[in-house]
Amino acid sequence: MSKPFFVNYDQPDGLENDALTVLETVSTDPENIRKGTNETTKSIERGDARLVFIAMDVDPPEIVAHLPLLCKDKKIPYLFVESKDSLGKACNLGVKTASCSIVKEGEAKAKIDNLATRIKELAGI
């Protein structure tokens, strides 16, 4: 599968798995995350988002295409996930989701800070 047009940097192998593991940990408390493109967009615009996840298999891709630009503008780290299904599972949802954001780090603050630093270097934020 070729990358969608909104994917603007190459992620190293393992970054997605590390990030999804952290998301699974954080999402045990639903108050820690925002799910879906509308809620994710609002959390970015308000400056509440600490880390943003964007699925690459969204159709049409225009649904999430604005998120990398918005994140870069607000200097919020973001990463790409292969599928909506894996993102939905990591959020502890029973359905797929196109995007989500972590708004409260909880006990995973150190891991999220580490991921954010790695992603900011890759994305040029």
C-alpha positions in Angstrom: 0.0 0.0 0.0 1.4 3.4 -0.9 1.4 6.2 1.6 -1.4 8.7 1.5 -0.6 12.2 0.4 -0.8 13.6 4.0 2.0 11.4 5.4 4.8 13.9 5.4 7.7 12.0 7.1 9.1 8.5 7.3 8.6 6.7 10.6 11.2 4.1 11.8 10.1 0.5 12.3 8.8 0.0 15.8 7.7 3.6 16.5 4.0 2.7 15.7 4.1 -0.3 18.0 5.7 1.6 20.8 3.1 4.4 20.5 0.1 2.1 20.3 1.3 0.3 23.5 1.5 3.7 25.3 -2.0 4.6 23.9 -3.4 1.3 25.2 -2.0 2.1 28.7 -3.3 5.7 28.7 -6.7 4.8 27.2 -7.7 2.6 30.2 -9.2 5.9 31.5 -11.4 7.4 28.8 -10.8 10.9 30.1 -7.2 10.7 29.0 -8.0 10.5 25.2 -10.1 12.1 22.5 -11.4 9.8 19.9 -12.5 10.6 16.3 -11.4 13.3 14.0 -13.8 16.0 15.3 -12.7 15.6 18.9 -9.0 15.2 17.9 -9.2 18.4 15.9 -10.7 20.3 18.8 -8.1 19.0 21.2 -5.3 20.2 18.9 -6.9 23.6 18.3 -7.3 24.1 22.1 -3.8 23.0 22.7 -4.9 20.1 24.9 -3.4 17.4 22.8 -0.1 15.9 23.9 0.3 13.3 21.1 -1.9 12.7 18.0 -2.5 9.5 16.2 -3.6 9.5 12.6 -4.7 6.3 10.7 -3.4 6.0 7.1 -6.2 3.9 5.7 -8.9 6.6 6.0 -11.2 6.9 2.9 -11.5 9.6 1.7 -8.1 10.7 3.0 -9.3 14.3 3.2 -11.1 13.5 6.5 -7.7 13.5 8.3 -5.5 15.4 5.9 -5.7 18.6 7.9 -4.4 17.1 11.1 -0.7 17.0 10.3 -0.8 20.6 9.2 -2.7 21.7 12.3 -0.3 19.7 14.6 2.7 21.3 12.9 1.2 24.7 13.3 0.5 24.1 17.0 3.8 22.2 17.5 2.1 19.1 18.7 3.7 15.7 17.9 1.8 13.4 15.6 2.3 10.0 14.2 0.8 7.7 11.6 -0.8 4.3 12.2 -1.4 1.7 9.5 -5.1 1.1 10.2 -8.2 2.5 11.8 -8.8 -0.9 13.3 -5.5 -1.1 15.2 -6.1 2.5 16.4 -9.6 1.7 17.6 -8.3 -1.3 19.5 -5.5 0.7 21.1 -8.2 3.2 22.2 -10.2 0.4 23.8 -13.1 1.0 21.5 -15.3 -1.6 19.9 -15.1 0.2 16.6 -12.4 1.7 14.2 -11.3 5.3 14.6 -9.6 7.5 12.1 -7.7 9.6 14.7 -7.3 10.2 18.4 -5.2 12.3 20.7 -3.8 11.9 24.2 -4.8 14.8 26.4 -3.8 13.6 29.8 -0.6 11.5 30.2 -1.2 10.0 33.6 1.5 7.6 34.7 2.8 7.2 31.1 4.2 10.8 31.0 7.8 9.8 30.7 7.0 7.4 27.8 4.9 10.0 26.0 7.6 12.6 26.5 10.2 10.2 25.0 7.9 9.5 22.0 7.1 13.2 21.5 10.8 14.0 21.4 11.5 11.3 18.8 8.5 12.3 16.7 9.3 16.1 16.8 12.7 15.3 15.3 11.2 13.2 12.5 8.4 15.6 11.7 10.6 18.7 12.0 8.4 20.4 14.6 
